[in-house]
Amino acid sequence: MVRESAPRPTSGNMSEMNFLSGYKPDQVLFSVSEVASILGVSEQGVYKWIYAHKLPALRLGSQTLRVTRDALVNFAVEAFPSV
């Protein structure tokens, strides 16, 4: 299972979106690199979640993937539940 190897992005409540505090509130699309940094995982891990249809992403052009803010928040809440 992917969740077991991934560290928790923050120790706080994920639904409060503390993990996005360093990004502009109006930013709606995130690159794979940004998602990896936010979640504290490798880019390869993010690609695995996208290709396994666990993390929805938009394809912009032939080689560009972007993750929406809503998809990222929903995924993070499910993948990294609060303790």
Secondary structure in CASP SS format (residue, H / E / C, confidence):
PFRMAT SS
TARGET T0000
AUTHOR 0000-0000-0000
METHOD secondary structure of the structure
MODEL  1
M C 1.00
V H 1.00
R H 1.00
E H 1.00
S H 1.00
A C 1.00
P C 1.00
R C 1.00
P C 1.00
T C 1.00
S C 1.00
G C 1.00
N C 1.00
M H 1.00
S H 1.00
E H 1.00
M C 1.00
N H 1.00
F H 1.00
L H 1.00
S C 1.00
G C 1.00
Y C 1.00
K C 1.00
P C 1.00
D C 1.00
Q C 1.00
V C 1.00
L E 1.00
F E 1.00
S E 1.00
V H 1.00
S H 1.00
E H 1.00
V H 1.00
A H 1.00
S H 1.00
I H 1.00
L H 1.00
G C 1.00
V C 1.00
S C 1.00
E H 1.00
Q H 1.00
G H 1.00
V H 1.00
Y H 1.00
K H 1.00
W H 1.00
I H 1.00
Y H 1.00
A C 1.00
H C 1.00
K C 1.00
L C 1.00
P C 1.00
A C 1.00
L E 1.00
R E 1.00
L C 1.00
G C 1.00
S C 1.00
Q C 1.00
T C 1.00
L E 1.00
R E 1.00
V E 1.00
T E 1.00
R H 1.00
D H 1.00
A H 1.00
L H 1.00
V H 1.00
N H 1.00
F H 1.00
A H 1.00
V H 1.00
E H 1.00
A H 1.00
F C 1.00
P C 1.00
S C 1.00
V C 1.00
END
